[in-house]
Amino acid sequence: MKNPIKTLLWMYFLLLVGEGVLRKWIFPGFAEPLLLIRDPLVVLIVIIAFAQGIFPWRMGVLMLVALAMISVVFGIFAGANVFVTFYGVRTNYLHPLLIFIMPLVLDRNDVLKYGRVVLWCSVPIAWLMLLQYNGDKFGALNVGAGGSIAGQLNGAMGKLRPSGPFSFVTGPVSWFSLSAAFVFYGWTQRDKFPRLLLLAASGATLLAVPISISRSMLMSIVVVGLFGIISFARDIRKAWRLIVPVMLMAGFFSLISEQGLTDAFDSRWQDSTVRHGGIQISIVQRFFGDYMQAWDQISRAPLFGEGIGLGSNVGARLATGRVQFVLAESEWPKIILELGPFLGAAFILYRCWLAGLLVMGGLKSLVADSDSLAWLLTGAGFLTVLSGQWGQATMLGFAVFVGGLALSAANPPAEEYGEEEEGDWSEDESESSALEETP
């Protein structure tokens, strides 16, 4: 019998992809409550995990529970709005439980099923983004959450940054990072995905980069590529399998360049790098500066913080009536200001540990099983887990779901253990799980 948690996880995944469709086009009047549409699923998954006796009472989860309780107490001392506190707690501590529960019910074959769906969906998502890119910035395709006209971020040359089916461009950034991981895996592993599907998804992923007008998408896919290159250290012969697809993608990129589809991205890149101090200042310092700014905030953060959740746009709306960055735009400085210097630093260290857990699980699978799937998925989710803006619902969803997929991919297929019941895993049978790295 199929584990009900698997069904709920598929629902979570589908709502993660379709949430923007609901908020922009189908139910724009309910855009704000729809931010919480996946929360009941997480609660149900936790309840069922308790009922089945598989809830992961590991140190990492106990630390998460302890941080949640202390955050509530700090919020009370800070005099925070109770609804803002609720939103912050569900953001920081409820959804991340999926990272620990998913590997208990999913194995590598389950992750490959998600991979096929991701590859298939990448093509229509890229096509929708192309229509948005070429369409009227004030048209229906480019509305924002709540149906706001021209509700997407400005890009360059009069173009908005297309968001596809998601609420904002952060959705495509996370989606095509995930797509890139499955594409890379498919080309280097035989018979995992159909070649025509890989070609189509590869082209869609390549097309999405310039029309997104997003440097973050380019850098996130580069990170996946770097993880892929490292994976060749285990078997350098697999690198030769990329020669043909790389040549085909080079030809396709030349084609889209001739069609002018890279012009807006080139313009933004030139404006943000060459005209503003070069790559060192505009890219490198901006990236590492976001981490360093967190420690600069320690001296100005109240002992108990300003209150968990206040730094998110939703928290600001609940507290002030306006959507804005009340505390800080970058994630780590926001954490310090929300939670205070001590609890904030503890939560940042927890996220560093969580990102390290993904790395260790991916490396273990790469070395022990000669399989790069968990490692590549770690590349797709590492930065979002480490420092992604979890207050943004879509980014939070991708952080926890891709993190859970990465740890699940470290579980060998159930048939290797002679299992007859799909998803019937006990802790003794899953010793190869990356969760065994949990202290």
N, C-alpha and C positions, 0 to 999 in steps of 0.2 A: 504494500500500500504506500502510495506516495506521501512523503512527509508534508504536512500542511504548511510547515515553515517555508518549504520550497515554493509553494504556490504564492504565499505572501511576499516572498522575495521577488518573484516575477512581477507581482502587482506593484511593489515598490519601484522596481526598475522601469516599468511602463509608465508609471506616474512621474518618475524623474524625467523621462523623455517628453511626456505629454503635458506636464504641468503648465508650461508656457502657452501651449495651445489653449488650454482652459482659461488661463488668466488674460490672454490677449484677445482671443476671438470668440470663444464660446460663452464664457461667463465673466466678462470683464468687470461687471458690477460686484463680483465676489473675489476680486484679485487678492485682497489682503487675507481673508480667511483661507483661501486656497493655498497659501504658504504653508499651512499646517496640514495639508491633505494627506501627507505620508505619515504623520505622527501616530494616528490610530493603528496603522500597520506595524510600526515599531513596537507599540505597547502590546499588541496581540502576539507578535513574535516572542517578546520577552515572557509573556504569560504562558505560552505554549512550551517554551524552553523550560520553564519551571515545572510545568505539568509533566513533561516527558523526562524530567530529571537530568537534563543535559545543560542546564544553565551553567556557563563557564565561571565557577567560583574560583578564579585564579587571581593572583596578586594584582595583575593589571586592571581587572574589573573592580576589585576591592579598593584600589587606589582611586578609580574613577568615582565610585560611590562616596568615598571619603571627601574627595574634592568637591563633589556636588553639595554635600551636607555643610561643609565649611563655607562654601560660596553663598548658600542661603543665609547662614548666620551673619556673614559679612554684609550681605545685602540689607539685613535688618538693621545692623549698626550704622550703615551708611544712609539709612532712611530712604531706600530705593522704592520705586513703584513696584507693587507686588506682581503686576502683569508683566512688567519689564523683567523682573527676576525670573518669573516662570519661563519667559521666552529664552532668556539666557541659559537657564538650566537645561531646557530641552535641547538647545543648540549644542552646548559644550559636553553634555554628559549622557543624554538619552540616545540620540542617533549613533554615537560612536560604539554603543554596545553591539551593533551589527557586525563590526569588525571582528569581534570575538565569537559571535554566534554562528556566522556564516560558515567558517571552516569546520564546524561540527556537523553540518548537514550537506555540504557540497564537496565534491571532489573535482579532479581535473577534467573529467568528461562533462560535468555540469558547467564548468567554466567555459569549455569549448562551445557549449550550446549558446551561452550568452555571446560568445565571440561571433558565431554565425549571424545572430540577430544584429549585432553591432555592425558587421560588415555589410549586411543587406541594407540596413537603415542608413548607412553613411551616404549611399548614392542619392536617395531622395532628399536627405537633409542638405547635402551640398547643392543639389538642384534648387531647392527652396532658397538657399542663401544666395545663389546666383540671380534668381528672380528678384530678391530683395535688393541686391547690389545694383542691378540695372533698373530697378523700379523707381517710382516716385517716392521721395523721402517722406512726403505727406500722405502717401497712399495707405490702403488697408494692410498691405503686407508688412509695412514698417511701423505699425503701432507698437506702443509699449504695453507693459502690464496695466490693466485697467482700461485698455483701449485708447491710451493717450496718443495723440497725433504726433508723428515724428518723435516717438518715444525712445528711440535708440540713440546710442552715443554717436557723436560726429566722428568721421574718419578723416578723409582728405578729399580734395577735389570735388567738394559738394556731395560726397557719398556718406551715408550712414554705415556704421558697422553692422552687417546683417547678423541676426541672432538665430536664424533658422526657426525651429519650433520652440526654442527656449525663450525665456523672458528677456534675457540680455546676452551679450556676446560671450560672457563667461561660460555659458552653456556649451557653445561650439568649441571653445578652447579645451574644456575638459573632455568633451565627446571625441574630438579628433585626436587627442592624446591617446585615449583608449583605443580608438580605431587603429592608430599607428602601431600600437603594441601588438594587436592581433594581426595586422598586415605583415609586420616584421616576422612574427612567429610563423605565420602561414607560408611565407616564402622560404624560410630556412628549415622547416619541418615538412616532410613529404606526407601527402594524403590527409592533412588535417582539414583543409578547406579547398573547394573547387578552384582551379586556376582562373577561370573566367570571373568568379566572384572576387578573387584577390586582385585581379586587374582592375575591375570596376571600383572596388573600394580604395585601391591605391590611387587611382585617378581622382576619386572624390576627395580623398584626404589631401592630395597635392593641390587640387583646385581650391579647397577651403582656405588654405593659408593666405594667398594674396587677396582673395575677395573678403576675407574677414577684416582686413586692414588692422590686424592685431599682432603686435610684436610678441605678446604673451603666447599666442598660439604657435608662432614660429619657434620660440625658445622652448616651449613644452615638448614639441615634437623633436627638437634637437636633443633634449634630455633623454627621450625614449631611444633615439638613435645611438646616443652614447652608451646607454645600458645595453643596447644590442651589440655594439662593437665589443664591449667587455665580455659578452656571452661567447664570442668567438674564441676567447682564450681557452675554452674547454674543447672546442673542435673547430679549428681554423678552416677546415675543408668546407664547412657550411657557408662560409663567406662567398664562395664561388657561385652559390645558388642565387645570389643577388645580382649577378652581372646582367642577365637579360632583363629583369624587371627595372633595374636602374637605368638601363639604356632606353627602355620604353618610356619610363617616366621623364627622362631628359627630353625625349622627343615631344611628349605631351606638354611639358612645361614650355618648350619653345613655341608650341601652338597657342597656348593660352596667353603667352606674352605678346605674340603677334596680334591677338585679338584685343589687346589693350587691357586685359584683366589684371595685370600686375601694376598698372600705372598708379593707382591710388595708394597701394601699399608702398611702392617705391617713393612716392611723394612724402608719405608720412615718415618713412624710414630716414629719408634725407633731412626732413625738417626736425626730427627728434634726435638725430645723431650728428650729422655733419654740421648743422647750424647751431648745435647746442653743446659743443665741446667734444664731439666724437663719441665713439662707442664706450670709451673708458668712463666718461661722466654720465652719459645718457642711459647706458645699459648696466655696466658693471657696478658703478657707484650706487645707482638706483636700487639694484638688486640687493647688494650687501648692506646698503644704507638702511633699508627697511628693518634689518635685523639689529643693526647697531643702535638705531633710534629707540628701540625698546629699553635699553639700559639707560639712555638719556632721560627717560620718563620716570625712572625710579625715584629721583629726588623730588619730583613734583606730584607724585601720586599719593593720595591720602592712604593712611595705614590700612583702612578697610576698603579702599577703592571707592569708585563712584557708584558701584552697583553693577552686578553681572547683567549683561544684555543691553546696557545703555549705549554702548559703542556701535551697536548695529543700527541700520536704517530703520528697522521695525521698532526697536527699542526707543530710538529717538522720536519716532512718530507717536508712540504711546505716551512718552514723557513730555514732549514739547508740541505735538501736533504738526510737526514738520519732518519731512524725510531729509535727513542730513547726517553728516559725520560729526557727531557732537564731540567725540574725544580724539580719535585719530583714524586716518584712512587705512593705514597698514595694520596687519593683524597683530603682530607682537606688541607694538606700542599700545594698541587698543586693549589687549589683555592686561597689560600692566596697569593701565588707568582704570579699567573696570574692576579688577580684583585686588589691587593694591600691590606693593612691591614684593611682599613675601609669597602670598598665594598666587599672584600673577606669575612670578618666576617659577613657582612649583608647577603650574599648569603648562608653561612653556617647556619646561624640562620633561613633563609627561608626554607632550606631543613629539619632542625630540626622541624620546624612548620609543614611542609608537612608530615613528618613521623608521627608527633603527630596527624594530621588530620585523617590519616588512623587508628590509634589506637582508637581515639574517635569514629569514624564511626563504627569500628568493635565492640567496647564495647556496643555502643548504640543498634546495631542489636542483639547482644548476649543477652542483658538484656531485651530489649523491645519486641523482636520477638522470643526469645528462639532459635535463629538460629545462628550457629557458622561459617557459610561459610565466611562472611566478615572478621571475626576475624582470621580465619585460613589463609586466603589469605593475611591479613596484616602480619602474621608471615612469609609468603613466600617472601614478598616484602619489609618489613620494613628496613632491613639493606641496600638493594640496593638503596632505596630512600634516606636513611640517609647519606650513605658514599660510595656507589658504584662508580666505575670509569666510569662516564658517557661519558668520551671521547672514551671509547670502545663501538662501535656501538651496539653490541649485549646486553651488560649490560644496556646501556641506554634504549634500546627497552623493555627489561624485566622490568626495573624499572618503566617506565611510564605505560606499559600495565598491569602489575600485580597490580600496584597502582590503575589504573582505574577500574580494575575488582573488587578490594576490596571495593571501594566506591560504585560500581554498585550493588554488592551483598547485600548491605544494603537497596536497594530498594525492597520492597515486590513485588511479581509477579503482573503484570498488571491486571490479572483477579480478583484480590482481590478488585479492584476498579470498576469492571464491564466494563473494557475497551474493545472495539471491534477492535480498530485500533492498531496494533502492534507498539510499540515504540512511541505512541502519548501521550507524557507526558507533562504536564504543570507544572510550578513551584508550583502552588497551590496544585496540586494532589500529589506532591512528597515531602511532608513535612517531611516524615520519612527518606529522603535521608541524607546520611552522610554529604553532602555538606552544609546542614543547620548549621553545626558546624563552617563553614567558618566565620571569623570575618568580 
